[in-house]
């Protein structure tokens, strides 16, 4: 049972990582992808309706730290 749970968690993590790689932007949760919230442009996404996914942000942060540390 724990092996199947671990395999499922691993496969979900790999699927999410692939999705972050292929599609780094997700829909803004504040304006629901419209870009407009309350009659003005959404401040969270700057009116584009798209935001960087959490997994992609984490990947970029780790990559930047690695590159900064190896110089």
C-alpha atoms as an extended CHARMM CRD file, in Angstrom:
* protein
*
        71  EXT
         1         1  UNK       CA              0.0000000000        0.0000000000        0.0000000000  PROA      1               0.0000000000
         2         2  UNK       CA              2.7360000000        2.4880000000        0.8780000000  PROA      2               0.0000000000
         3         3  UNK       CA              4.6110000000        1.5930000000       -2.2900000000  PROA      3               0.0000000000
         4         4  UNK       CA              1.5880000000        2.3440000000       -4.4360000000  PROA      4               0.0000000000
         5         5  UNK       CA              1.0270000000        5.5940000000       -2.5500000000  PROA      5               0.0000000000
         6         6  UNK       CA              4.6610000000        6.5850000000       -3.0790000000  PROA      6               0.0000000000
         7         7  UNK       CA              4.4550000000        5.6750000000       -6.7750000000  PROA      7               0.0000000000
         8         8  UNK       CA              1.2880000000        7.7410000000       -7.1720000000  PROA      8               0.0000000000
         9         9  UNK       CA              2.8290000000       10.7370000000       -5.4000000000  PROA      9               0.0000000000
        10        10  UNK       CA              5.9610000000       10.4510000000       -7.5300000000  PROA      10              0.0000000000
        11        11  UNK       CA              3.9840000000       10.2360000000      -10.7640000000  PROA      11              0.0000000000
        12        12  UNK       CA              1.8950000000       13.2800000000       -9.7720000000  PROA      12              0.0000000000
        13        13  UNK       CA              5.0610000000       15.2390000000       -8.9560000000  PROA      13              0.0000000000
        14        14  UNK       CA              6.5960000000       14.3280000000      -12.3140000000  PROA      14              0.0000000000
        15        15  UNK       CA              3.3860000000       15.2660000000      -14.1330000000  PROA      15              0.0000000000
        16        16  UNK       CA              3.2890000000       18.6470000000      -12.3630000000  PROA      16              0.0000000000
        17        17  UNK       CA              6.9700000000       19.2740000000      -13.1290000000  PROA      17              0.0000000000
        18        18  UNK       CA              6.3690000000       18.5310000000      -16.8100000000  PROA      18              0.0000000000
        19        19  UNK       CA              3.3630000000       20.8270000000      -16.8210000000  PROA      19              0.0000000000
        20        20  UNK       CA              5.4030000000       23.6340000000      -15.2450000000  PROA      20              0.0000000000
        21        21  UNK       CA              8.0820000000       23.1070000000      -17.8670000000  PROA      21              0.0000000000
        22        22  UNK       CA              5.6950000000       23.0190000000      -20.8280000000  PROA      22              0.0000000000
        23        23  UNK       CA              3.2210000000       25.6340000000      -19.5880000000  PROA      23              0.0000000000
        24        24  UNK       CA              4.9510000000       27.9240000000      -17.0580000000  PROA      24              0.0000000000
        25        25  UNK       CA              1.9890000000       30.3160000000      -16.8380000000  PROA      25              0.0000000000
        26        26  UNK       CA             -1.3370000000       29.5860000000      -15.1900000000  PROA      26              0.0000000000
        27        27  UNK       CA             -4.5500000000       31.5230000000      -14.9420000000  PROA      27              0.0000000000
        28        28  UNK       CA             -4.6230000000       34.3370000000      -12.3780000000  PROA      28              0.0000000000
        29        29  UNK       CA             -6.8460000000       33.3440000000       -9.4560000000  PROA      29              0.0000000000
        30        30  UNK       CA             -7.6900000000       36.9300000000       -8.5600000000  PROA      30              0.0000000000
        31        31  UNK       CA             -9.1980000000       38.0470000000      -11.8600000000  PROA      31              0.0000000000
        32        32  UNK       CA             -9.9370000000       34.5020000000      -13.1240000000  PROA      32              0.0000000000
        33        33  UNK       CA             -7.8660000000       35.1080000000      -16.2380000000  PROA      33              0.0000000000
        34        34  UNK       CA             -9.8110000000       38.1590000000      -17.4140000000  PROA      34              0.0000000000
        35        35  UNK       CA             -7.1260000000       40.6880000000      -16.5180000000  PROA      35              0.0000000000
        36        36  UNK       CA             -9.7530000000       43.0090000000      -15.0740000000  PROA      36              0.0000000000
        37        37  UNK       CA            -10.8230000000       43.0530000000      -11.4560000000  PROA      37              0.0000000000
        38        38  UNK       CA            -13.2730000000       45.5580000000      -10.0620000000  PROA      38              0.0000000000
        39        39  UNK       CA            -13.3220000000       47.6770000000      -13.2090000000  PROA      39              0.0000000000
        40        40  UNK       CA             -9.5350000000       48.1680000000      -13.3540000000  PROA      40              0.0000000000
        41        41  UNK       CA             -6.5730000000       46.0690000000      -14.3820000000  PROA      41              0.0000000000
        42        42  UNK       CA             -5.6890000000       43.2970000000      -11.9570000000  PROA      42              0.0000000000
        43        43  UNK       CA             -2.6660000000       44.2290000000       -9.8300000000  PROA      43              0.0000000000
        44        44  UNK       CA             -1.6670000000       40.6040000000       -9.2920000000  PROA      44              0.0000000000
        45        45  UNK       CA             -1.0980000000       39.7680000000      -12.9540000000  PROA      45              0.0000000000
        46        46  UNK       CA             -0.6880000000       43.3240000000      -14.3440000000  PROA      46              0.0000000000
        47        47  UNK       CA             -3.7790000000       42.8460000000      -16.4930000000  PROA      47              0.0000000000
        48        48  UNK       CA             -2.4380000000       39.8970000000      -18.4810000000  PROA      48              0.0000000000
        49        49  UNK       CA             -4.6210000000       37.2770000000      -16.7740000000  PROA      49              0.0000000000
        50        50  UNK       CA             -1.6180000000       34.9520000000      -16.4150000000  PROA      50              0.0000000000
        51        51  UNK       CA              0.7370000000       34.3000000000      -13.5150000000  PROA      51              0.0000000000
        52        52  UNK       CA              3.8310000000       32.1310000000      -13.1490000000  PROA      52              0.0000000000
        53        53  UNK       CA              3.0260000000       28.7660000000      -11.5580000000  PROA      53              0.0000000000
        54        54  UNK       CA              4.3710000000       28.0220000000       -8.0890000000  PROA      54              0.0000000000
        55        55  UNK       CA              6.4300000000       25.0650000000       -9.3200000000  PROA      55              0.0000000000
        56        56  UNK       CA              8.0370000000       27.1510000000      -12.0420000000  PROA      56              0.0000000000
        57        57  UNK       CA              8.8500000000       29.9090000000       -9.5590000000  PROA      57              0.0000000000
        58        58  UNK       CA             10.4770000000       27.3350000000       -7.2790000000  PROA      58              0.0000000000
        59        59  UNK       CA             12.4840000000       25.9050000000      -10.1770000000  PROA      59              0.0000000000
        60        60  UNK       CA             13.6890000000       29.3570000000      -11.2410000000  PROA      60              0.0000000000
        61        61  UNK       CA             14.7030000000       30.2320000000       -7.6680000000  PROA      61              0.0000000000
        62        62  UNK       CA             16.6920000000       27.0210000000       -7.2130000000  PROA      62              0.0000000000
        63        63  UNK       CA             18.3650000000       27.4530000000      -10.6100000000  PROA      63              0.0000000000
        64        64  UNK       CA             19.2930000000       31.0840000000       -9.8330000000  PROA      64              0.0000000000
        65        65  UNK       CA             20.7530000000       30.1130000000       -6.4500000000  PROA      65              0.0000000000
        66        66  UNK       CA             22.7970000000       27.3520000000       -8.0570000000  PROA      66              0.0000000000
        67        67  UNK       CA             24.1590000000       29.7060000000      -10.7100000000  PROA      67              0.0000000000
        68        68  UNK       CA             24.9560000000       32.3930000000       -8.1370000000  PROA      68              0.0000000000
        69        69  UNK       CA             26.7500000000       29.9070000000       -5.9320000000  PROA      69              0.0000000000
        70        70  UNK       CA             28.9540000000       28.4990000000       -8.6690000000  PROA      70              0.0000000000
        71        71  UNK       CA             30.3990000000       31.8240000000       -9.8440000000  PROA      71              0.0000000000
